[in-house]
């Protein structure tokens, strides 16, 4: 029996994302703190286009950004829901 190996629409979109401005995972992790703080202050910010592009194509870094955003929000007594929704909407 052969498994169906067709790509989903979501997978095709991820594979065809633009790659500029390019950012490595290491660069992404170096900027993660500043990015998360900016998103918490202004959830709809358009700053950090390279981070947003990287997060859209890198599930590992996107998961790290989401986790960090929730952690920092909770530490400051802020509801992370709005910022998290903005992060998810803009990076995927």
C-alpha angles and dihedrals in degrees: 000000000000122000119233105250101183116141118244120232089252092053092049091051091051092049092050100046116130113261101209128125086037120209127179123222089251091054089046092054090048090057098036097099095052091044094051092047090051092049092049091052096042111015093188096048116141092205120119098037090171091056093048092050092048093048091051090059102033116065093186094056092041090055090049091050092050092049093047092047092053092046095049092045092052092047089055095042092247125140103242094199098096094043092044091051090050092048093049094044095050099040100048 
